[in-house]
Amino acid sequence: MSNADQPAPQLYEAREPIFPRRVSGNFRNLKWVLMALMLGIYYITPWIRWDRGPALPDQAVLVDLGNRRFFFFFIEIWPHEFYFIAGLLIMAGLGLFLFTSALGRVWCGYACPQTVWTDLFILVERWVEGDRNARLRLHRQKKWDFRKLRLRMTKWVSWFLIALATGGAWVFYFTDAPTLAVDLVTGQASPVAYTTMLVLAGTTFFFGGFAREQICIYACPWPRIQAAMMDEDTLTIGYREWRGEPRGKHRKSEGAENLGDCIDCMACVNVCPMGIDIRDGQQLACITCGLCIDACDDMMDKIGKPRGLIDYLALSDEPRERAGEAPRSVWSHVFRVRTMVYTALWSLVGIGLLVALIMRPEIEMNVAPIRNPTFVTLKDGTIRNTYDVRLLNKHGEDRPFQLTLSGDDDLSIALEGVEGNTVLVPANETYLQKVYVLAPKDTAAAASERTPFSFKVEDMTTGATATHDTVFNGRAN
């Protein structure tokens, strides 16, 4: 056979689906609780009502893209306050660094959306097709008979309904949930809503049902970044090979007294959602979910050996444990220089955001002098400057705002198109008002090149005020 007739070599091994076995234990129970809690928050939050008055939506958490605002219960974030969102993202990053440096990839193992939805999909798969051995037999069955088709269709339809609910819950965060729900059912929702739902449903269906661990290994960058966050004092899941080796199944055979505690039952491998063997050491694919700990502890109980052959441990404790000494306390690993620095930075950002939130004004004003021309001389010699004043009303009803001046008694104010100096600013809007500032011809302000003064705006309903410093331009002669 010539080289041209030979098949091309396979550069990548085909993926072998992973069918993790059901396990019970402390870590599995913790994952159930966290999964129920996080999915409950995700699905229920858009339906929580919050009364903000007639001019604002009554949804507690809402990303209002049309009006470029974000509502979170009693907090309303405007476009120019995006630094709050940036601060929260910084806190999320620092929090990820903190937990990874202290406890390894606990985010990946317990709270990552990919992990949560994959756990849910595996739960449905187990309900429909059975536990690990039954799913393996069904997978290896080449013939598609009625039973296999029925089981697969039931599973896929269930997955798709969960995925569709996932996409539906997401779009509810961007508009009033009850209204959108009716529009979706009656076919009156916008094409963007249906498209977003289907895209999110499709990706959730594929990621949670088929890609699973491939997303964590190949698509997610965090496994490659985590090494920089961890050190020898990080508590992460490991295998005490000095206690478990050499492995052996036959405990009553000759020389059994020389064997370690590991009986090579493969329980830790069979329950792993990533399909790895933790006994091979730390691996990029490990998400530190703790299921291997539950499986191993259960087996140690059955053979009468102490728990902890697989456990959360730190590399720095290995010499002590090999020598038969007790490891250092958990808190000595958690509270060290690196984690305390991360905690301090995280706290500083959080305190800064809280202070900024408390101190932000109820009303805001922005003043832009019109400099073309710099000033106008009226027929009676009065010097006039023009300013564009933007007033932001953050309340849910129209508010009367009064504009006044301070700093120079020679200056007076006039509002274009308004009698007096009070304007009605619509609810939750920025209102642009052209303002004239005048100085009689015989005053110092008219003759001076630059005269400092301040605009002051007062909410006539609450008495809240805001000021803005600027200058008046005169003849300078």
N, C-alpha and C positions, 0 to 999 in steps of 0.2 A: 504494500500500500504506500503510495506516495505521500509526501508531507501535505500536499494540497487536499488529499482525501481524509486526512485525520481530523477528528473533531477538535474544535478550539478548546483549550483548557479552561476550566471553570476557576475564575479568580475569587469568587465569593461562594461560601457555603450557603445553601438554601436554608431559610429560617425553619426551625422546627418549633411548632406551637408549644406553648407551655401550659400545662394543666395543673395548677397548684392544688394540693390536697387540703381539705378542710382541717382546721386546727382550732383548738380552744385554749384560752389562757389569758393572762393579764394584758399582754400587748394586743392580742386579737380583740379583746373586749374594749380596750382603749380606742382602737381603730374604729370599731362599730359606733361607739359613742361620738367620736369626733366626726365620722362620716354623717351620722344622722344630724348632728348639730350644724355642720357646715352646709349640707344640702338643704336643711330646713331654713337656715338664714337666707340662702340664695333664692329659694323658690318663694318664700313668704314675704321677704322684705318689700317688693314692689307693691304689695297689697296693703301695707300699713298706711293708714290715713293720718293726716296732720292738718289741722285747720289753720290756714293762713289768710283767711278773708276771701272776699268775692273776686278779687283781681288776680289771685295766685292759685296754682294747682294745689290740691289737698293731698298730694302724695308725699310721704315722709322722706323718701330717698328718690331723687329724680335728677337726671342729667338732661337739662332743657337745652338741646343744641340750637333750636330755632332762636331762642332769646339769649343764647350763650351764657347760661347760668347753671349752677349746681346747687341743689337743695339737699340738705342732710338734717332732718328734723328741724330744730330751731335755727340752724345755720344756713345762710344763703351766701354763696360764693359768686362774685361777679368776674367778668373777664379780666379786669385789671388786677384782680386778687389771685391770679393763678399761682402766685408764690405759695399759697396754702397747699395747693395740689403738689407742687414741686417739693415742698417740705415733707408732705406725707410720703412721697416716693422715696425721698432720702431716708426717712425713718424706716421704711420697709426694707431698703437695701442694708442699712446698718443692723436692723433686726435679724436679717438673714445671715449677715456676717457673724453676729453675736451667737445665735443658736448653733451655727455650723462649727464655730471655734470651740464651743462648749460641749456639744452633744452630737456632732457629725451632721449627717443629712436628715435631721428630724423633719424638716419641711418636706423633703421628698417623700419620706415614709408615711407621713400622717396628714399633711394638709395640702399638698400640691393637687390642683384640679385633675391632672392626669391620673394620679394615684387614686383619688376619691372616686372618679367615674369608672376607672378600671375595676376597682373593688366592687362597685355596684354592678357592673356588667358581669363580673365573675360570679357574683352571688346569684344573679338571674340565670346564668349558664348552669350553675350547680343545681338550682331548683328544677330546671327543665331537663337536663341531660344526666344528672347524677353526679357523684363525686369523681375523683380523679380517674380511677380505673375505668368507670363507665364511659367517661368522656374520651379517654384514650382509645378504648375499643371502638367507639363510634367514629373517631377520627381515622382510625386505621381500616375501617370497613370501606372497601372500594365500591361496593355495590350500593347505589342509591335506591333503597327500597322505600316503601311507604312510611315505615317507622322513622327512618333517618330523615326523610324529607319533612315529616310532620314535626319532629323535634327541632330541626334546624329552622324551619319557618316560624315556629313558635318563639324560639330564641331571638331570631332576627327582628321579628315584629315587635317583641318586647323591648329590645334594644332601641329600635327606631322610635318607639313611643317615648322612651326616656330621653333620647336625643332631641326629639321634637319639643318636649317640655323644656329641655335645657335651652334651646334656641328661643322658645317662646318667652321664658322667664327673662332672658337677656334683653329682648326688645321692650319688655315692660318697664325697664329702668329708664327708657328714653321718652316715654309719653305716659299719659294717664292710663294706668293698667286696666281698670274696669271698662273704660271707653274703648281701648284698643282690643280688648278681649271680644267685645260685641262686634266690632268691625271685622276682626279676623274670622269669626264664625259666619257672619253674614256676607263676607266677601267684599266689604267696603274699605278694608285697610289699604294703605298705599303699597305699591309694588316693592318699595324698599323694605317694608316690614316682612313681607312674605319671603323676599330674597334673602334677607338676613337670617330669618328663622331656618330656611332650608340649608344655607351654607353652614351655619353653626350645627344644625342637626347632622348634616353629612360628615363634618369633621369629628364631632363627638362620636358618632356611630363608628367611624373608621378608627379613630385613635383609641377609644376605649374597648372596641370589640375585636379589632384585628391587629393593629400596630402595637399596642400595649407597651411592652418593655423596649421595643425598638425606638419609640419616641424618647424615652429616658436615656438610652445609650447613644443614639445617633443624632437626634434632633435637638435635644436640650443641651445648652452650653454649660450648665451648672456642674455636672460631674467633672468637667475639666478645670473648673475654677476652684472647686472645693478644696483641692490640695493646698492652695495658698492660704486657706482659712484655718487649716488644721495643723496641729503639731503633736508632739509626743504626749502631751497632757490632755488631748481631746478624748473625751469618752465616746467611744463608738463600738459597734458590735464586732466582736472577735471570737476566735476559738482558742481555748487554752490548750495548745497542742502539747505543752509539757505535762499536762495532766491526762490528755486523751490518747497519746501515742505510746506504744504502737497499737493500732486498732486490731480488733479481732472479734469474730462472732461467737466462737466456741469457748464459752466460759468454763466448761468442765473438762476440756481437753488438757493434755499434758503441756505444761508451760504456761497455763492460763494466768498464773500469778504474776507473770511478767508483762501482761497486757495492760494497756491504759483503760480509761473509763469508756472510751468511744467504742461502741460495738458495731460501727459501720452500718447502721440500720437505714441510712439515707433519708431519715425523717426530715432533717433540716433542709435537704435538697428538694424533697417532694413538696414541701409547703411554700417554697420560695417563689414569689410571683415573677422574679427576674430569672429564675432557672439556674442560679449559680450555686456553687459549693463554698460556703463560708469557711470551710476548713482549709481552703487553698490560700487564705489570707485576704487582706483588704483588696477590693476590686472596684473598678470604675462603675460597674453595674449595680453594686449594692446600694439600696436606698435606706438602709437601717430601719426597716419596718418592724423588726423584732419578732416576726413570726417563727423564725428559726429558733429563737430562744424558747418560745412556748413549746415547740415540738421537741426540742432536746430536753427541756425540763420534765416534760411528760414522760419521756423515755427513761430518764434518770430515776424518776419516782418508781417506775415499773421494775427496774433492775436493782433498786435499793442503793443507788449511788447519790451523792450530794448534787444538788442543782448547781448551775453556773458553769457547766462545761463550755457552753456558748452563752455569752453575756455581754453587757456593756462594760468595757474595760479600756484602760489607757496603756499605751505602749511603755510609758515611763514606769509603770508598776510591774512590768514583766520580771526584772531581776529580783524584786522582792518576793513575788509569788513563786518563782522557781526555787528560791531559797526556803520556801515554806513559811514566809512571813505574810502578814495580812496586808492587803493593798491600802493605800492612803484613802482617806474619806472622799466621798463624792464631792463635797463642797470645796475641798482643796483643789480639785480639778476644775470645778465650775468657776470659782472666784480666784482668778489670777490676773496678771497685768493685762494681757490681751483682752480678756472679756470685760474687765473693768473699764478699759479705755473705750471699747465699743459701747458699753452701757452709759458712760459719761457723755459720749458724743450723741447717742440716741436721746438721752434725757435733755441735753442742751437744745437740740433741734425741737423736741416736743415742747419744752418750756417756752422757747422763742415763739413757736406757733400759737401757743395758748395766750401768751402776753399780747401778741399782735391781734388775736381774735378779740380779746377783752378790750383792748385800747382803740380798736378801729372805730371811726366816727359813724354816727347814724346817718348823717348827710355828708356829701362830698361836693366840692366845688373846684373847677379848673378854669383859670383865666388865661386867655390868649390875646395880648394887645395886637391891634391891627396897625401895622407900621407903614402902610402905603395908602395915604401919606401918614407921616408920623403924627401930625396934628393938623387941625383945620381952624382957620381964623374966621369967625362969623362976622356979620355986618356991624355989630356993635362992639367988635374988638375982643369978644370972648374967645378963649382958646378951648377947643374941644378935642378930646382923645376918645377913640372908639375901642371897645373891648368885646370879645366873644366870651361870654360866661356860660359854662356848662354846669348845670345843677343836677345831681343824682339823687333821686328819691328812692330809697330802699324799702319803703313801706308798701303795704298792700292796698292803700287807698290814696287818692289825690291829696296833696298837701300844699297849703299856701306857704311860700317862702318869701321872706322880706330881705331885700338887698339894701345895705347901707355902706357908708364909707367911714373910715377912721384914720387919723394921722395928720390931717391938714384941714382946718376949718374953712379955708377959702374954696375948697372943692365941693361941688354938688353933683348929684347923680340924676340921670334920666334914662328910662327904659323905653326902647323902641316898641311902639304899638301897645303900650300899657299905661293906664292911668295910675299915677302914684309909683311906688317902688315895691309892690308885692305882685308876685306871679304865682299862678296855680300850676304846680308840677305834677304831671300824671303819675299814677302809681307804677312803681318798678320801671321807671324810664329815666333816661338822660335827656334833659331839656336844654336847648340852646337858646340863649337870650342875648341880643345885642344891647350893650349898655354904653351910654355916653357919659363921660365925666367932664365937667366944665369948670373953668377958672375965669372969673371976670378979668378984664384987661388990666386993671390997675393993681392986681394982687401979685404977691411974691411968686405964687405958683405959676402964673402966666408968664412972668419974666424969667423964671429959672429954667435951666436946661432940663433938669431931672428933679422931680419932687417925689419922695417916697410916700406911699400911703397903702392902705389895706382895704380890700373888699371884705365885707362880713355878710354872711347869710344866716338867717334864723328861721327855723321851723316854727311857725306860729302855733302849731298844735302842741308840740312837746317842749318847745323852748331850746332845743338842741341847736348849736351854732357851729359854724366853720368859717375860717378866715383864710385869705390868700394875699400875700404881700406882692406888690408890683410898684411901678413908677408912673408918674405923670410927666409928659414931655411938653415944655413950654418954648417961648420964643428964643430965650438965651441971648437977649440983647440989652 
